[in-house]
Structures are given as C-alpha cells and as structure tokens.
Amino acid sequence: MSTPVPARPAATILLLRDGAQGLEVLMVARAREVDFASGALVFPGGRVEPTDAALAPAEDPLGAFRVAAIREAWEESGILLA
C-alpha cells in the first residue's frame, strides 16, 4: 500500500458573467507540456505561495487562499481583479 501524499494548500476561482444566453463561466486550457491533465479545461487556480499570505489581511484566516486565487487568475488568464 502506498503512503498518502500530504495535500498542498491551493485555491481556485470561478469567474462568472451574465451572457446573452445565460450564465457563462471562464475556463482556461492547461498547457500541453505539463505532466498532469495536459490540455484539460480548468478553472484558474494553483498552489498558495508564501507571498500570498504576506499580502492577505492579518485578520482573515482564508486571506492567503483569496489572494492566491486572484493571483492565479491574473497569471493564467491575464484578468486582474483589482
């Protein structure tokens, strides 16, 4: 039996808009060069970095996750939520 791998803190974000034919959800295609799920359509997201926690409000226990999701949306789609 294999040993479980510890989960890494990560965040994702669903960007929605009211389109002409109803609700639309932004998805991005994963790079074909990556090992895991290459070419798959995914929501923007990824691991929480130490700098995400540094930018988050100290009183928000989930702040690092929120910052990570916004940062990943920028990195993966060029959409800046500011």
Summary of the structure (lengths in Angstrom):
residues: 82
radius of gyration: 15.0
end to end distance: 46.4
largest distance: 51.3
contacts: 177
relative contact order: 0.23
helix: 26%
strand: 22%
